[in-house]
Amino acid sequence: MSGRIRLGVLGADDSLSVIQDVAKEFGELELIPVVYWEEDEIPDRISPYLADAHMWLCSGQVPYVILYQQLKVDRPVFYTRHSGEGLYKALLYWVHERGVRISEMSFDTLSPETLQKFLMDVGIESTFYVKHYTGSIRSEELVHYHKSLWERGLIKVAVTCLRSAQLQLKQLGIPCTHITPTHSEVRQVLESIVQTQALLVSRDAQVAVQLIQRADGDEVRTSEADFDSAIHRYSRYVHGTTQKISANQWMIYATRGAIEELTDHFQRRPPLHAIADLEDHLITAGIGIGKTVRDAQERARLALEQANVCGSGNWACALENDTLITPLGVKDFSLSYQYVREDMQEVGREVPLSTLTLTKIAGVLAKRGSTRITAHELAQYLHILPRSARRILLTLEGHGMATVVGEDTSHQRGRPRKIYDIRMSCAGNAQ
């Protein structure tokens, strides 16, 4: 990319108007506006422009999820978030001008925490109705939610974050309003887009994408706002830019050099506690390195998947040479192996195990310098349960690729552990 940034902007008409107004402040941006009225239209609407846009900005999480997760657009995708600012703006009219109480309104998309924080900020104690969701949703589902409350006489107005839902509610005669992004919210995400562009075109810089996931069950201890702030502190530390892609996931764009230095050449996890005041066990993450954003994103997804296999609090890294390091910084049991291997693909055609699992086993054997292993040892290396490791070894044995050659009697408790000799094609040559 060079020169001006061609930014595809996908959104409802009213939100698009706000984005276009703020974008006038950014001379480096050239907008490609795409308006949609129903979510089902999005794939057809954007298809003529996919090759033209350097990046995409969506007005809200629903079109974002469709572009990023469903259509898998291979460019950086950002979205304007529905935060407290937009809520203040939408409620001012109904509360101040029309005298409607918060308890007489229904909301969607916004998190209960966002609404509760708003009430605390203005000193109001009130109950509220909200349909919070992650990912995408059909407008009909939101319309049904608000309509049901309206018909039961529980609300006087519906506040929606989806323009298509607002239009349907209007047709039904239900008073409603659509939360659009504020100028400051749009300005913030456009600044992040410009910074990301500068990062991606920096000379000789490989792209590093970090896909960070919050551990389940921590919501009570750390608020969404505090967690968000911590992630942004970490992103600034690595001179990166941040995009929140779901309630519990963030994507950080940075350069390989910054992440390589922070992780001591991918030998340890980033010290999140020292940088962002976040306990290490609260974060599971995957790092992807590539010459293009798409390559780095795909590798980051693979790395996060493998980090999750190892359990909450672990990191994994997929490098540009198709080497996967998992988990980062775990002494003695961190593996480095080629996850795209033709020889293991050949083996995978003969045995009902995935190529990745077979490649990891080959990596374990190479690390140990021996083809002999017990189920307990294999479980430790692969970060799986011993019974799962036994099932893998029995599968290999059943296909003539593993043989029981003895028993390990050094453990006092339990039955002796069978020692298997694994003879997969090229197993000893794992990288």
Backbone hydrogen bonds in HBPLUS format (Angstrom, degrees):
<---DONOR---> <-ACCEPTOR-->    atom                        ^
c    i                          cat <-CA-CA->   ^        H-A-AA   ^      H-
h    n   atom  resd res      DA  || num        DHA   H-A  angle D-A-AA Bond
n    s   type  num  typ     dist DA aas  dist angle  dist       angle   num
A0005-ILE N   A0028-GLU O   2.72 MM  23  6.01 166.9  1.74 174.7 175.0     1
A0030-GLU N   A0005-ILE O   2.79 MM  25  5.82 160.8  1.83 160.4 154.3     2
A0054-HIS N   A0006-ARG O   2.73 MM  48  5.32 150.6  1.81 143.6 153.7     3
A0007-LEU N   A0030-GLU O   2.90 MM  23  5.96 148.7  2.00 136.4 146.7     4
A0032-ILE N   A0007-LEU O   2.79 MM  25  5.84 148.8  1.89 147.6 142.3     5
A0008-GLY N   A0055-MET O   2.86 MM  47  6.15 159.6  1.90 163.8 156.9     6
A0057-LEU N   A0008-GLY O   2.72 MM  49  6.16 151.8  1.80 160.9 170.9     7
A0009-VAL N   A0032-ILE O   2.97 MM  23  5.86 166.0  1.99 131.2 133.1     8
A0034-VAL N   A0009-VAL O   2.75 MM  25  5.89 153.4  1.82 173.3 164.6     9
A0010-LEU N   A0057-LEU O   2.87 MM  47  6.25 154.8  1.93 154.5 162.9    10
A0059-SER N   A0010-LEU O   2.97 MM  49  6.43 146.5  2.09 159.6 165.4    11
A0011-GLY N   A0034-VAL O   3.14 MM  23  6.61 157.8  2.19 161.0 165.7    12
A0036-TYR N   A0011-GLY O   3.27 MM  25  6.11 149.2  2.37 131.3 137.4    13
A0016-LEU N   A0012-ALA O   2.87 MM   4  5.91 159.7  1.91 158.6 165.3    14
A0017-SER N   A0013-ASP O   3.12 MM   4  6.28 144.9  2.25 140.2 148.6    15
A0019-ILE N   A0015-SER O   3.09 MM   4  6.44 163.1  2.12 153.4 157.6    16
A0020-GLN N   A0016-LEU O   2.92 MM   4  6.10 163.7  1.94 152.7 156.9    17
A0021-ASP N   A0017-SER O   3.08 MM   4  6.20 149.2  2.17 140.2 148.3    18
A0022-VAL N   A0018-VAL O   3.08 MM   4  6.40 160.8  2.12 154.4 158.1    19
A0023-ALA N   A0019-ILE O   2.91 MM   4  6.03 156.0  1.97 150.5 158.0    20
A0025-GLU N   A0022-VAL O   2.99 MM   3  5.90 169.0  2.00 127.8 131.1    21
A0026-PHE N   A0023-ALA O   2.97 MM   3  5.30 161.2  2.00 112.5 118.7    22
A0029-LEU N   A0026-PHE O   3.18 MM   3  5.73 168.8  2.19 118.0 121.2    23
A0041-GLU N   A0038-GLU O   2.96 MM   3  5.59 155.9  2.02 118.0 125.4    24
A0042-ILE N   A0039-GLU O   3.16 MM   3  5.58 156.3  2.22 112.1 118.5    25
A0045-ARG N   A0041-GLU O   2.95 MM   4  6.01 156.0  2.01 156.6 163.2    26
A0046-ILE N   A0042-ILE O   3.01 MM   4  6.13 161.6  2.05 166.2 166.9    27
A0047-SER N   A0043-PRO O   3.21 MM   4  6.06 141.8  2.36 141.3 150.3    28
A0049-TYR N   A0046-ILE O   2.82 MM   3  5.47 153.7  1.89 125.7 134.3    29
A0052-ASP N   A0049-TYR O   3.01 MM   3  5.23 138.6  2.19 105.2 117.5    30
A0053-ALA N   A0049-TYR O   3.29 MM   4  6.46 145.9  2.41 163.4 169.5    31
A0056-TRP N   A0076-PRO O   3.01 MM  20  6.44 157.4  2.06 157.5 163.2    32
A0078-PHE N   A0056-TRP O   2.81 MM  22  6.13 164.1  1.84 150.9 155.6    33
A0058-CYS N   A0078-PHE O   2.86 MM  20  6.22 154.3  1.92 136.5 143.8    34
A0080-THR N   A0058-CYS O   2.93 MM  22  6.46 151.2  2.02 163.9 172.8    35
A0065-VAL N   A0061-GLN O   2.87 MM   4  6.00 161.6  1.90 151.9 154.9    36
A0066-ILE N   A0062-VAL O   3.18 MM   4  6.46 157.9  2.23 150.9 156.9    37
A0067-LEU N   A0063-PRO O   3.01 MM   4  6.25 158.3  2.06 149.1 154.0    38
A0068-TYR N   A0064-TYR O   2.76 MM   4  5.88 177.3  1.76 165.9 166.7    39
A0069-GLN N   A0065-VAL O   2.85 MM   4  5.21 143.5  1.99 128.8 140.5    40
A0070-GLN N   A0065-VAL O   3.20 MM   5  6.66 149.9  2.29 152.1 159.5    41
A0071-LEU N   A0066-ILE O   2.78 MM   5  6.04 153.3  1.85 156.2 165.1    42
A0073-VAL N   A0067-LEU O   3.03 MM   6  5.77 167.7  2.04 150.9 155.0    43
A0087-LEU N   A0083-SER O   3.34 MM   4  6.63 152.2  2.42 144.5 152.5    44
A0088-TYR N   A0084-GLY O   2.91 MM   4  6.18 157.3  1.96 154.9 159.2    45
A0089-LYS N   A0085-GLU O   3.21 MM   4  6.49 165.7  2.23 152.4 155.2    46
A0090-ALA N   A0086-GLY O   3.05 MM   4  6.25 158.5  2.10 145.7 151.1    47
A0091-LEU N   A0087-LEU O   2.95 MM   4  6.07 159.8  1.99 155.5 160.4    48
A0092-LEU N   A0088-TYR O   3.09 MM   4  6.08 141.0  2.25 148.2 156.5    49
A0095-VAL N   A0091-LEU O   2.86 MM   4  5.80 169.0  1.88 163.1 165.8    50
A0096-HIS N   A0092-LEU O   2.92 MM   4  5.50 149.1  2.02 134.6 144.4    51
A0097-GLU N   A0093-TYR O   2.82 MM   4  5.02 136.6  2.01 123.2 137.3    52
A0098-ARG N   A0093-TYR O   3.19 MM   5  6.65 132.3  2.43 147.3 158.3    53
A0100-VAL N   A0094-TRP O   2.95 MM   6  5.67 168.4  1.97 151.6 147.8    54
A0104-GLU N   A0101-ARG O   2.90 MM   3  5.23 154.2  1.97 108.9 117.5    55
A0105-MET N   A0102-ILE O   3.05 MM   3  5.40 151.9  2.13 122.7 121.1    56
A0156-LYS N   A0104-GLU O   2.63 MM  52  5.48 164.0  1.66 156.5 151.1    57
A0106-SER N   A0157-VAL O   3.15 MM  51  6.69 148.7  2.26 151.0 159.8    58
A0159-VAL N   A0106-SER O   2.73 MM  53  5.92 166.1  1.75 164.7 169.8    59
A0107-PHE N   A0129-TYR O   2.87 MM  22  6.07 147.9  1.97 135.4 145.9    60
A0131-LYS N   A0107-PHE O   2.93 MM  24  6.33 148.4  2.03 132.7 140.7    61
A0110-LEU N   A0108-ASP O   2.73 MM   2  5.62 145.4  1.84 103.9  94.0    62
A0109-THR N   A0131-LYS O   2.86 MM  22  6.14 140.8  2.02 161.1 149.2    63
A0114-THR N   A0111-SER O   3.00 MM   3  5.28 122.8  2.34 105.1 118.6    64
A0115-LEU N   A0111-SER O   3.27 MM   4  6.70 159.7  2.31 155.2 159.9    65
A0116-GLN N   A0112-PRO O   2.85 MM   4  6.04 159.8  1.89 150.2 156.4    66
A0117-LYS N   A0113-GLU O   2.88 MM   4  6.01 157.0  1.93 147.8 153.8    67
A0118-PHE N   A0114-THR O   3.04 MM   4  6.26 154.7  2.11 143.3 150.2    68
A0119-LEU N   A0115-LEU O   3.04 MM   4  6.36 160.2  2.08 150.9 155.3    69
A0120-MET N   A0116-GLN O   2.98 MM   4  6.24 155.8  2.04 147.5 154.3    70
A0121-ASP N   A0117-LYS O   2.87 MM   4  6.08 157.3  1.92 152.0 158.1    71
A0122-VAL N   A0118-PHE O   3.13 MM   4  6.43 150.7  2.22 149.0 155.7    72
A0123-GLY N   A0119-LEU O   2.96 MM   4  5.92 108.2  2.49 134.7 151.6    73
A0124-ILE N   A0119-LEU O   2.83 MM   5  4.96 166.2  1.85 148.8 149.5    74
A0123-GLY N   A0120-MET O   3.20 MM   3  4.95 152.1  2.28  95.4 103.7    75
A0141-GLU N   A0138-ARG O   3.04 MM   3  5.57 136.7  2.23 111.3 121.7    76
A0143-VAL N   A0139-SER O   2.90 MM   4  6.19 162.0  1.94 156.6 162.3    77
A0144-HIS N   A0140-GLU O   2.94 MM   4  6.07 159.3  1.98 144.2 149.5    78
A0145-TYR N   A0141-GLU O   3.12 MM   4  6.33 152.2  2.20 138.4 145.6    79
A0146-HIS N   A0142-LEU O   3.04 MM   4  6.37 169.5  2.05 161.2 160.6    80
A0147-LYS N   A0143-VAL O   2.83 MM   4  5.85 165.4  1.85 155.1 160.2    81
A0148-SER N   A0144-HIS O   2.96 MM   4  5.93 155.5  2.02 143.8 149.4    82
A0149-LEU N   A0145-TYR O   3.37 MM   4  6.68 159.6  2.42 146.7 150.9    83
A0150-TRP N   A0146-HIS O   2.96 MM   4  6.20 155.5  2.02 150.6 158.3    84
A0151-GLU N   A0147-LYS O   2.86 MM   4  6.03 164.8  1.89 154.8 158.0    85
A0152-ARG N   A0148-SER O   3.25 MM   4  6.38 139.5  2.42 137.5 147.0    86
A0154-LEU N   A0149-LEU O   3.01 MM   5  5.36 153.1  2.08 169.0 162.0    87
A0153-GLY N   A0150-TRP O   2.99 MM   3  5.16 158.9  2.03 108.1 114.0    88
A0158-ALA N   A0175-PRO O   2.91 MM  17  6.35 158.1  1.96 143.0 148.6    89
A0177-THR N   A0158-ALA O   2.93 MM  19  6.47 141.6  2.08 157.6 168.7    90
A0160-THR N   A0177-THR O   2.98 MM  17  6.32 165.0  2.00 174.0 172.1    91
A0179-ILE N   A0160-THR O   2.92 MM  19  6.24 159.6  1.96 153.8 160.5    92
A0165-ALA N   A0162-LEU O   3.06 MM   3  5.34 125.8  2.37 102.9 116.5    93
A0166-GLN N   A0162-LEU O   3.09 MM   4  6.49 153.4  2.16 149.2 157.3    94
A0167-LEU N   A0163-ARG O   3.02 MM   4  6.36 158.4  2.07 156.6 161.0    95
A0168-GLN N   A0164-SER O   3.25 MM   4  6.43 154.9  2.32 139.2 145.4    96
A0169-LEU N   A0165-ALA O   2.91 MM   4  6.14 157.4  1.97 151.8 158.4    97
A0170-LYS N   A0166-GLN O   2.93 MM   4  6.16 153.7  2.00 149.9 156.9    98
A0171-GLN N   A0167-LEU O   3.18 MM   4  6.43 154.7  2.25 141.5 147.3    99
A0172-LEU N   A0168-GLN O   3.19 MM   4  6.50 136.6  2.39 139.1 150.4   100
A0172-LEU N   A0169-LEU O   3.11 MM   3  5.08 128.8  2.39  93.8 107.5   101
A0174-ILE N   A0169-LEU O   3.05 MM   5  5.41 164.3  2.08 156.1 151.1   102
A0173-GLY N   A0170-LYS O   2.90 MM   3  5.02 156.7  1.95 106.2 113.6   103
A0186-VAL N   A0182-THR O   3.03 MM   4  6.31 161.8  2.07 155.5 160.1   104
A0187-ARG N   A0183-HIS O   2.88 MM   4  6.02 158.9  1.92 147.5 154.1   105
A0188-GLN N   A0184-SER O   3.04 MM   4  6.15 153.8  2.11 142.1 148.2   106
A0189-VAL N   A0185-GLU O   3.27 MM   4  6.59 159.4  2.32 146.1 150.0   107
A0190-LEU N   A0186-VAL O   2.95 MM   4  6.16 156.6  2.01 154.4 161.4   108
A0191-GLU N   A0187-ARG O   2.99 MM   4  6.16 152.4  2.07 146.4 153.3   109
A0192-SER N   A0188-GLN O   3.18 MM   4  6.46 150.2  2.27 139.7 147.5   110
A0193-ILE N   A0189-VAL O   2.98 MM   4  6.26 145.7  2.10 141.6 150.8   111
A0194-VAL N   A0190-LEU O   3.01 MM   4  6.29 159.0  2.06 149.7 154.1   112
A0195-GLN N   A0191-GLU O   3.00 MM   4  6.25 157.6  2.05 146.7 153.0   113
A0196-THR N   A0192-SER O   2.91 MM   4  6.09 151.1  2.00 142.8 150.9   114
A0197-GLN N   A0193-ILE O   2.96 MM   4  6.24 153.9  2.03 147.7 154.4   115
A0198-ALA N   A0194-VAL O   3.09 MM   4  6.40 158.9  2.13 147.5 152.4   116
A0199-LEU N   A0195-GLN O   3.01 MM   4  6.27 150.2  2.11 143.6 152.0   117
A0200-LEU N   A0196-THR O   2.89 MM   4  6.12 157.5  1.95 152.0 157.6   118
A0201-VAL N   A0197-GLN O   3.14 MM   4  6.31 142.6  2.28 149.2 157.3   119
A0202-SER N   A0199-LEU O   3.33 MM   3  5.31 160.6  2.37 100.4 106.0   120
A0205-ALA N   A0202-SER O   3.29 MM   3  5.69 155.8  2.36 134.8 129.5   121
A0256-ARG N   A0206-GLN O   2.92 MM  50  5.38 148.4  2.02 145.3 146.7   122
A0207-VAL N   A0290-GLY O   2.86 MM  83  5.44 141.3  2.01 172.8 174.1   123
A0290-GLY N   A0207-VAL O   3.04 MM  83  5.44 155.8  2.11 152.4 158.2   124
A0208-ALA N   A0254-ALA O   2.83 MM  46  5.08 165.7  1.85 144.1 139.6   125
A0254-ALA N   A0208-ALA O   2.85 MM  46  5.08 150.7  1.93 154.7 161.6   126
A0209-VAL N   A0288-GLY O   2.88 MM  79  5.15 165.2  1.90 154.2 158.2   127
A0288-GLY N   A0209-VAL O   2.79 MM  79  5.15 162.2  1.82 153.5 159.7   128
A0210-GLN N   A0252-ILE O   2.91 MM  42  5.07 163.2  1.94 146.5 152.2   129
A0252-ILE N   A0210-GLN O   2.90 MM  42  5.07 158.6  1.95 143.5 150.8   130
A0211-LEU N   A0286-GLY O   2.83 MM  75  5.21 166.8  1.85 160.2 162.6   131
A0286-GLY N   A0211-LEU O   2.98 MM  75  5.21 154.8  2.05 139.1 146.8   132
A0212-ILE N   A0250-TRP O   2.84 MM  38  5.16 161.2  1.88 157.6 161.4   133
A0250-TRP N   A0212-ILE O   2.89 MM  38  5.16 154.0  1.96 145.3 153.2   134
A0213-GLN N   A0284-THR O   2.78 MM  71  5.22 156.9  1.83 163.2 170.9   135
A0284-THR N   A0213-GLN O   2.99 MM  71  5.22 165.2  2.01 152.6 157.2   136
A0214-ARG N   A0248-ASN O   2.85 MM  34  5.12 164.5  1.87 149.6 153.9   137
A0215-ALA N   A0282-LEU O   2.82 MM  67  4.94 154.4  1.88 143.2 142.1   138
A0221-ARG N   A0218-ASP O   3.01 MM   3  5.47 121.7  2.36 110.8 124.8   139
A0222-THR N   A0218-ASP O   3.09 MM   4  6.23 168.5  2.10 170.1 173.6   140
A0227-PHE N   A0223-SER O   2.95 MM   4  6.15 160.9  1.98 153.1 158.7   141
A0228-ASP N   A0224-GLU O   2.86 MM   4  5.98 159.8  1.90 147.5 153.6   142
A0229-SER N   A0225-ALA O   2.98 MM   4  6.19 157.2  2.03 145.3 151.1   143
A0230-ALA N   A0226-ASP O   2.99 MM   4  6.23 152.6  2.07 144.1 151.4   144
A0231-ILE N   A0227-PHE O   3.02 MM   4  6.34 158.2  2.07 154.1 159.0   145
A0232-HIS N   A0228-ASP O   3.07 MM   4  6.36 156.5  2.12 148.7 155.1   146
A0233-ARG N   A0229-SER O   2.93 MM   4  6.22 145.0  2.05 144.7 154.4   147
A0234-TYR N   A0230-ALA O   3.05 MM   4  6.36 158.6  2.09 149.0 154.2   148
A0235-SER N   A0231-ILE O   2.92 MM   4  6.19 156.5  1.98 146.9 153.9   149
A0236-ARG N   A0232-HIS O   2.97 MM   4  6.17 159.1  2.02 146.3 150.8   150
A0237-TYR N   A0233-ARG O   3.07 MM   4  6.28 148.9  2.18 142.7 151.3   151
A0238-VAL N   A0234-TYR O   3.21 MM   4  6.60 144.2  2.34 147.9 156.1   152
A0240-GLY N   A0235-SER O   2.80 MM   5  4.98 171.2  1.80 153.8 150.9   153
A0239-HIS N   A0236-ARG O   3.02 MM   3  4.79 158.7  2.06 102.6 107.1   154
A0241-THR N   A0253-TYR O   3.00 MM  12  5.33 146.7  2.12 141.0 151.5   155
A0253-TYR N   A0241-THR O   2.90 MM  12  5.33 156.0  1.96 154.5 160.1   156
A0243-GLN N   A0251-MET O   2.84 MM   8  5.19 148.4  1.94 151.7 161.4   157
A0251-MET N   A0243-GLN O   2.78 MM   8  5.19 163.8  1.80 152.3 158.0   158
A0245-ILE N   A0249-GLN O   2.99 MM   4  5.63 145.5  2.12 130.0 140.1   159
A0249-GLN N   A0246-SER O   3.47 MM   3  5.08 168.6  2.48  98.1 101.0   160
A0259-ILE N   A0255-THR O   3.39 MM   4  6.74 164.7  2.42 153.8 157.0   161
A0260-GLU N   A0256-ARG O   2.75 MM   4  5.83 162.5  1.78 163.6 169.8   162
A0261-GLU N   A0257-GLY O   3.03 MM   4  6.08 159.0  2.08 144.1 149.1   163
A0262-LEU N   A0258-ALA O   3.14 MM   4  6.28 157.7  2.19 139.0 145.4   164
A0263-THR N   A0259-ILE O   2.97 MM   4  6.07 148.4  2.07 147.7 154.9   165
A0265-HIS N   A0260-GLU O   2.75 MM   5  4.61 164.3  1.78 149.3 149.7   166
A0264-ASP N   A0261-GLU O   3.35 MM   3  5.19 166.3  2.37 101.8 105.2   167
A0267-GLN N   A0263-THR O   2.85 MM   4  5.85 145.4  1.97 147.8 153.4   168
A0268-ARG N   A0263-THR O   3.03 MM   5  5.00 143.1  2.17 139.2 143.6   169
A0272-LEU N   A0270-PRO O   2.81 MM   2  5.65 126.4  2.09 115.3  98.7   170
A0275-ILE N   A0271-PRO O   3.09 MM   4  6.32 157.9  2.14 152.7 159.7   171
A0276-ALA N   A0272-LEU O   2.73 MM   4  5.36 159.1  1.77 142.5 149.8   172
A0277-ASP N   A0273-HIS O   3.07 MM   4  4.36 130.5  2.33 112.0 118.0   173
A0282-LEU N   A0279-GLU O   3.03 MM   3  5.71 163.8  2.05 122.8 128.1   174
A0283-ILE N   A0280-ASP O   3.23 MM   3  5.83 171.2  2.24 119.6 122.3   175
A0285-ALA N   A0314-ASN O   3.11 MM  29  6.66 155.4  2.17 145.9 153.1   176
A0316-ALA N   A0285-ALA O   3.10 MM  31  6.64 142.8  2.25 146.1 157.3   177
A0287-ILE N   A0316-ALA O   2.88 MM  29  6.27 155.7  1.94 147.4 155.5   178
A0318-ALA N   A0287-ILE O   2.80 MM  31  6.20 163.0  1.83 167.9 170.5   179
A0289-ILE N   A0318-ALA O   3.02 MM  29  6.36 154.3  2.09 168.9 170.0   180
A0296-ALA N   A0292-THR O   3.07 MM   4  6.31 167.2  2.09 151.8 155.4   181
A0297-GLN N   A0293-VAL O   2.79 MM   4  5.98 158.6  1.84 156.2 162.3   182
A0298-GLU N   A0294-ARG O   2.99 MM   4  6.17 167.3  2.00 154.7 157.6   183
A0299-ARG N   A0295-ASP O   3.02 MM   4  6.23 158.5  2.07 148.5 154.7   184
A0300-ALA N   A0296-ALA O   2.88 MM   4  6.04 148.0  1.98 142.4 151.7   185
A0301-ARG N   A0297-GLN O   2.98 MM   4  6.28 153.0  2.05 150.7 157.1   186
A0302-LEU N   A0298-GLU O   3.11 MM   4  6.40 159.8  2.16 145.8 150.8   187
A0303-ALA N   A0299-ARG O   2.85 MM   4  6.05 160.1  1.89 148.9 154.8   188
A0304-LEU N   A0300-ALA O   2.87 MM   4  6.07 157.7  1.92 147.8 153.5   189
A0305-GLU N   A0301-ARG O   3.00 MM   4  6.19 157.8  2.05 146.6 152.8   190
A0306-GLN N   A0302-LEU O   3.07 MM   4  6.39 154.1  2.14 147.7 154.1   191
A0307-ALA N   A0303-ALA O   2.83 MM   4  6.07 148.3  1.93 146.8 156.7   192
A0308-ASN N   A0304-LEU O   2.89 MM   4  6.12 154.4  1.96 150.8 156.7   193
A0309-VAL N   A0305-GLU O   3.19 MM   4  6.48 140.3  2.36 135.0 145.4   194
A0310-CYS N   A0306-GLN O   3.27 MM   4  6.60 143.6  2.41 138.5 146.8   195
A0310-CYS N   A0307-ALA O   3.09 MM   3  5.17 124.1  2.41  95.4 109.2   196
A0311-GLY N   A0308-ASN O   3.05 MM   3  4.92 141.9  2.20  94.0 105.5   197
A0314-ASN N   A0311-GLY O   3.33 MM   3  6.17 142.1  2.48 145.1 146.5   198
A0328-LEU N   A0315-TRP O   2.74 MM  13  5.39 161.6  1.77 141.2 147.7   199
A0317-CYS N   A0325-ILE O   2.93 MM   8  5.18 157.0  1.98 146.8 154.1   200
A0325-ILE N   A0317-CYS O   2.78 MM   8  5.18 167.0  1.80 157.1 161.5   201
A0319-LEU N   A0323-THR O   2.82 MM   4  5.27 166.5  1.84 162.8 163.1   202
A0322-ASP N   A0319-LEU O   3.12 MM   3  5.54 143.5  2.26 120.5 120.1   203
A0339-TYR N   A0322-ASP O   2.92 MM  17  5.94 155.5  1.98 161.6 169.7   204
A0324-LEU N   A0337-TYR O   2.76 MM  13  5.50 166.7  1.78 162.9 162.5   205
A0337-TYR N   A0324-LEU O   3.07 MM  13  5.50 156.3  2.13 141.1 146.8   206
A0326-THR N   A0335-LEU O   2.88 MM   9  5.33 152.1  1.95 147.4 156.4   207
A0335-LEU N   A0326-THR O   2.76 MM   9  5.33 174.9  1.76 141.1 139.5   208
A0333-PHE N   A0330-VAL O   3.27 MM   3  5.82 138.0  2.46 119.6 131.4   209
A0345-GLN N   A0341-ARG O   3.08 MM   4  6.39 142.6  2.23 143.7 154.8   210
A0346-GLU N   A0342-GLU O   3.02 MM   4  6.33 146.9  2.13 145.3 153.4   211
A0347-VAL N   A0343-ASP O   3.09 MM   4  6.43 153.3  2.16 139.7 146.7   212
A0348-GLY N   A0344-MET O   2.83 MM   4  5.97 151.9  1.90 140.2 148.4   213
A0349-ARG N   A0346-GLU O   3.17 MM   3  5.39 146.7  2.28 101.0 110.4   214
A0350-GLU N   A0347-VAL O   2.86 MM   3  5.39 153.5  1.93 114.3 123.1   215
A0351-VAL N   A0347-VAL O   3.16 MM   4  6.44 138.4  2.34 148.9 161.0   216
A0353-LEU N   A0351-VAL O   2.79 MM   2  5.68 141.3  1.94 104.5  94.2   217
A0358-LEU N   A0354-SER O   3.00 MM   4  6.31 166.1  2.02 156.0 159.7   218
A0359-THR N   A0355-THR O   2.84 MM   4  6.00 152.3  1.92 145.1 153.4   219
A0360-LYS N   A0356-LEU O   2.90 MM   4  6.12 153.0  1.97 146.8 153.9   220
A0361-ILE N   A0357-THR O   2.99 MM   4  6.29 156.1  2.05 148.9 155.3   221
A0362-ALA N   A0358-LEU O   2.97 MM   4  6.26 158.5  2.02 146.4 152.2   222
A0363-GLY N   A0359-THR O   2.89 MM   4  6.17 147.3  2.00 142.6 152.2   223
A0364-VAL N   A0360-LYS O   2.89 MM   4  6.23 147.1  1.99 147.0 155.8   224
A0365-LEU N   A0361-ILE O   2.99 MM   4  6.34 162.8  2.02 155.6 159.0   225
A0366-ALA N   A0362-ALA O   2.99 MM   4  6.19 154.8  2.06 144.8 152.0   226
A0367-LYS N   A0363-GLY O   2.95 MM   4  6.10 154.7  2.01 143.6 150.5   227
A0368-ARG N   A0364-VAL O   2.95 MM   4  6.20 156.1  2.01 151.3 157.5   228
A0369-GLY N   A0365-LEU O   2.89 MM   4  5.92 128.7  2.16 137.0 150.7   229
A0370-SER N   A0365-LEU O   3.29 MM   5  5.57 143.8  2.43 149.1 154.3   230
A0422-ILE N   A0371-THR O   2.87 MM  51  5.34 170.4  1.88 151.5 150.3   231
A0373-ILE N   A0420-TYR O   2.88 MM  47  5.39 151.5  1.96 147.5 157.0   232
A0420-TYR N   A0373-ILE O   2.85 MM  47  5.39 169.5  1.86 146.4 147.2   233
A0378-LEU N   A0374-THR O   2.97 MM   4  6.24 163.4  2.00 152.3 157.2   234
A0379-ALA N   A0375-ALA O   2.89 MM   4  6.04 154.0  1.95 146.2 153.4   235
A0380-GLN N   A0376-HIS O   3.11 MM   4  6.39 151.0  2.20 142.5 149.5   236
A0381-TYR N   A0377-GLU O   3.12 MM   4  6.45 160.8  2.15 152.6 156.7   237
A0382-LEU N   A0378-LEU O   2.93 MM   4  6.09 161.7  1.96 153.3 158.6   238
A0383-HIS N   A0379-ALA O   2.79 MM   4  5.56 116.7  2.20 138.1 151.8   239
A0384-ILE N   A0379-ALA O   3.06 MM   5  4.93 157.0  2.12 133.8 140.8   240
A0388-SER N   A0385-LEU O   2.94 MM   3  5.24 126.9  2.23 105.8 119.9   241
A0389-ALA N   A0385-LEU O   3.07 MM   4  6.49 153.4  2.14 152.1 160.3   242
A0390-ARG N   A0386-PRO O   2.84 MM   4  6.14 154.7  1.90 151.1 158.3   243
A0391-ARG N   A0387-ARG O   3.03 MM   4  6.20 149.4  2.13 136.5 144.4   244
A0392-ILE N   A0388-SER O   3.07 MM   4  6.39 151.0  2.16 144.0 151.2   245
A0393-LEU N   A0389-ALA O   2.98 MM   4  6.29 161.8  2.01 151.9 156.4   246
A0394-LEU N   A0390-ARG O   2.86 MM   4  6.06 154.3  1.93 148.9 156.1   247
A0395-THR N   A0391-ARG O   3.00 MM   4  6.17 147.6  2.11 140.0 148.7   248
A0396-LEU N   A0392-ILE O   2.97 MM   4  6.32 158.5  2.02 150.3 155.7   249
A0397-GLU N   A0393-LEU O   2.82 MM   4  6.01 154.9  1.88 144.1 152.0   250
A0398-GLY N   A0394-LEU O   2.85 MM   4  6.00 155.0  1.91 143.6 150.1   251
A0399-HIS N   A0396-LEU O   3.14 MM   3  5.22 140.2  2.31  96.9 108.3   252
A0401-MET N   A0396-LEU O   2.78 MM   5  4.96 160.7  1.82 155.4 148.6   253
A0400-GLY N   A0397-GLU O   3.05 MM   3  5.12 160.5  2.09 112.7 112.7   254
A0423-ARG N   A0401-MET O   2.81 MM  22  5.14 163.9  1.83 141.3 146.9   255
A0403-THR N   A0421-ASP O   2.97 MM  18  5.21 147.3  2.08 131.1 141.2   256
A0421-ASP N   A0403-THR O   2.73 MM  18  5.21 157.6  1.78 148.6 156.0   257
A0405-VAL N   A0419-ILE O   2.87 MM  14  5.83 161.7  1.90 162.5 168.8   258
A0419-ILE N   A0406-GLY O   2.82 MM  13  5.12 168.2  1.83 137.7 134.8   259
A0408-ASP N   A0417-ARG O   2.63 MM   9  5.01 161.7  1.67 148.6 154.8   260
A0417-ARG N   A0408-ASP O   3.19 MM   9  5.01 156.8  2.25 140.4 136.2   261
A0427-ALA N   A0424-MET O   3.06 MM   3  5.12 163.9  2.09 126.5 123.1   262
A0429-ASN N   A0426-CYS O   2.97 MM   3  5.41 163.8  2.00 116.9 122.1   263
